[in-house]
Amino acid sequence: MHERMLNKKIIPTEDEIKNVIGEKSAEFIEIIIKSFAKAFEISMELRFPYGKEYGWGYKISAKSKHLFDLFFENGSISVLMQISKIKTEKELEKYDQLSEEGKKYWNERYPCGKNGGGWIDYRITNEKHLKDVALFLSIKMNKEIEFTG
């Protein structure tokens, strides 16, 4: 795991977050938020969830539905999402569009429940990763999501 912002006692400012994650990752966050805002009425909450290993991040929600968490890492960001088992032809088509790395994230997901789904913690360091996360979230939300600048 890349180094995250793990000091719960110090709430990071936007400038501090940007300094840790870097300019490119800050652009990725902007792309993600703008793209989701086109499809959903979203809210963002800066928080320190799940204990000391995860650190600071944004909780992204659509109304009361938790969509994913976006964590700040040294030089990158990471999206943590819970996703159900791929069941439909449309979901399988999305899966087939994933990069080999994206498919590896799916195959190595942390299992959750009895439905075959699980948790994916996807580190985003380039546009290919950004596309994979958009595909995963399209599967999760059953809605076309494309991350564009």
C-alpha positions as CSV (number, residue, x, y, z in Angstrom):
1,M,0.0,0.0,0.0
2,H,1.3,3.5,-0.8
3,E,1.8,5.9,2.0
4,R,-1.5,7.5,3.0
5,M,-2.5,10.5,5.1
6,L,-2.8,8.6,8.4
7,N,-2.8,11.3,11.1
8,K,-6.4,11.4,12.2
9,K,-5.8,14.4,14.5
10,I,-4.9,16.8,11.7
11,I,-7.6,17.4,9.1
12,P,-5.8,18.1,5.8
13,T,-6.5,21.2,3.7
14,E,-7.1,21.0,0.0
15,D,-3.6,22.3,-0.6
16,E,-2.1,19.7,1.7
17,I,-4.0,17.0,-0.1
18,K,-2.8,18.2,-3.5
19,N,0.8,18.4,-2.3
20,V,0.6,14.7,-1.2
21,I,-1.2,13.2,-4.1
22,G,0.4,15.4,-6.8
23,E,-1.0,17.5,-9.7
24,K,-2.0,14.6,-11.9
25,S,-4.0,12.9,-9.2
26,A,-5.7,16.2,-8.3
27,E,-6.8,16.4,-11.9
28,F,-8.1,12.8,-11.7
29,I,-10.2,13.7,-8.7
30,E,-11.6,16.7,-10.6
31,I,-12.4,14.4,-13.6
32,I,-14.1,11.8,-11.3
33,I,-16.2,14.4,-9.5
34,K,-17.3,16.3,-12.6
35,S,-18.2,13.1,-14.4
36,F,-20.2,11.7,-11.5
37,A,-22.0,15.1,-11.1
38,K,-23.3,14.7,-14.7
39,A,-24.9,11.3,-13.8
40,F,-25.9,11.8,-10.2
41,E,-26.6,14.4,-7.5
42,I,-23.5,13.7,-5.5
43,S,-22.1,14.8,-2.2
44,M,-18.5,14.6,-1.0
45,E,-17.4,14.3,2.6
46,L,-13.8,14.5,3.8
47,R,-13.4,11.8,6.5
48,F,-11.1,9.3,8.2
49,P,-13.1,6.0,7.9
50,Y,-12.3,2.3,8.5
51,G,-9.5,2.7,11.0
52,K,-5.9,3.9,10.9
53,E,-4.7,2.0,7.8
54,Y,-7.0,3.8,5.3
55,G,-6.4,7.4,6.3
56,W,-8.1,10.5,5.0
57,G,-10.3,10.4,1.9
58,Y,-13.5,11.6,0.4
59,K,-16.7,9.6,0.7
60,I,-18.7,10.0,-2.5
61,S,-22.4,9.5,-2.3
62,A,-25.5,10.0,-4.5
63,K,-28.2,11.1,-2.2
64,S,-28.0,8.6,0.7
65,K,-26.3,5.9,-1.3
66,H,-22.6,5.4,-0.6
67,L,-20.8,5.0,-4.0
68,F,-17.1,4.8,-3.1
69,D,-14.3,6.2,-1.1
70,L,-11.4,8.1,-2.6
71,F,-8.2,7.9,-0.5
72,F,-5.2,10.2,-0.7
73,E,-1.8,8.5,-1.2
74,N,1.7,9.8,-1.8
75,G,1.7,10.5,-5.6
76,S,-1.6,8.8,-6.3
77,I,-5.2,8.2,-5.2
78,S,-7.1,5.0,-4.5
79,V,-10.8,4.3,-5.1
80,L,-12.3,1.8,-2.7
81,M,-15.7,0.4,-3.8
82,Q,-18.0,-2.5,-3.0
83,I,-19.3,-4.2,-6.1
84,S,-21.7,-7.1,-6.7
85,K,-21.0,-10.2,-8.8
86,I,-21.0,-9.6,-12.5
87,K,-24.4,-11.2,-13.6
88,T,-25.7,-9.6,-16.8
89,E,-24.5,-9.5,-20.4
90,K,-24.1,-5.8,-20.2
91,E,-21.9,-6.1,-17.0
92,L,-19.9,-8.9,-18.8
93,E,-19.3,-6.5,-21.7
94,K,-18.0,-3.9,-19.3
95,Y,-15.8,-6.5,-17.7
96,D,-14.4,-7.4,-21.1
97,Q,-13.4,-3.8,-21.7
98,L,-11.2,-3.7,-18.5
99,S,-7.5,-3.7,-18.9
100,E,-5.6,-6.8,-17.9
101,E,-4.7,-4.9,-14.7
102,G,-8.4,-4.1,-14.1
103,K,-9.3,-7.8,-14.5
104,K,-6.6,-8.7,-12.0
105,Y,-8.2,-6.2,-9.5
106,W,-11.6,-8.0,-10.0
107,N,-10.1,-11.5,-9.7
108,E,-8.2,-10.4,-6.5
109,R,-11.1,-8.5,-4.9
110,Y,-11.7,-8.9,-1.2
111,P,-14.8,-11.2,-0.9
112,C,-17.9,-9.8,0.7
113,G,-21.2,-11.6,1.3
114,K,-22.4,-14.7,-0.4
115,N,-23.2,-13.1,-3.8
116,G,-19.7,-13.4,-5.2
117,G,-19.0,-9.6,-5.1
118,G,-16.4,-7.9,-3.0
119,W,-14.3,-4.9,-2.3
120,I,-11.9,-3.4,-4.9
121,D,-9.2,-1.0,-3.8
122,Y,-7.9,0.4,-7.1
123,R,-4.9,2.7,-7.2
124,I,-5.2,5.3,-10.0
125,T,-1.9,6.5,-11.4
126,N,-2.8,6.9,-15.1
127,E,-5.6,7.3,-17.6
128,K,-5.9,3.5,-18.1
129,H,-6.6,3.1,-14.4
130,L,-9.1,5.9,-14.5
131,K,-11.0,4.1,-17.4
132,D,-11.0,0.8,-15.4
133,V,-12.5,2.5,-12.3
134,A,-15.2,4.1,-14.6
135,L,-16.0,0.7,-15.9
136,F,-16.2,-0.8,-12.4
137,L,-18.5,2.0,-11.3
138,S,-20.7,1.6,-14.4
139,I,-21.1,-2.0,-13.4
140,K,-21.8,-1.1,-9.8
141,M,-24.3,1.7,-10.6
142,N,-25.9,0.0,-13.7
143,K,-25.4,3.3,-15.5
144,E,-22.9,4.5,-18.2
145,I,-20.1,6.4,-16.5
146,E,-17.2,7.8,-18.5
147,F,-14.5,9.8,-16.9
148,T,-13.7,12.7,-19.2
149,G,-11.8,15.9,-18.5
